[in-house]
Amino acid sequence: MNVLSRRFPALALALPLALLCACNRGAHPEYTGTPAPDFTVSDGTTSVHLASYRGKVVLLNFWWSQCGPCIIETPSLLKLHHEMPNLVIIGVSIDDDADSYKRFLTRRHIDFITVRDPSESAPKLFRTDMWPETYVIDRKGVIRRKFVGAQDWSSPEIREYLNSLM
């Protein structure tokens, strides 16, 4: 038993448990390889029906305008959209405030598909509770990968992976 475990026995138990839980939240969630839950979300301006994108690779990004990591990853997500036009990027925002959502899109020149889902109906289907969370869905509608937290979408590893699905 190390010094940390002797001084903080609860930590000795909690840390491995936390790490174990974190594994399921990473790149390979328990439902990788299963069909992505279908949803339709409409915010009065935009309507998204996930199943209508079958036959295309989809990057489904759950976010909100007041989320620091979401703000951080937005420039690289936008760059990905411009550099990989055959990849469908769908942003689903959980913003309650429609004005905040619209300001975010305008200030950051977001031109990929976005829809506001304040009831979180779509994220609940994916059991998403951290922002941002992003799912890679293949041409057949199957979840292939999950990213938790802000990503650098210009990373060579991510680009290579996405290109392998295209």
FENBELJO-V302135 format. One record per helix or strand of 3 or more residues. SS is the DSSP state (a for helix, b for strand). FROM is the first residue (numbers start at 0). LEN is the number of residues. Records with the same first field share a line. If there is no record, write none. Layout:
SS->FROM-LEN  FROM-LEN
This chain:
a->2-5  8-16  49-4  67-16  97-10  120-5  155-10
b->39-3  46-3  57-6  87-6  112-4  132-5  141-7
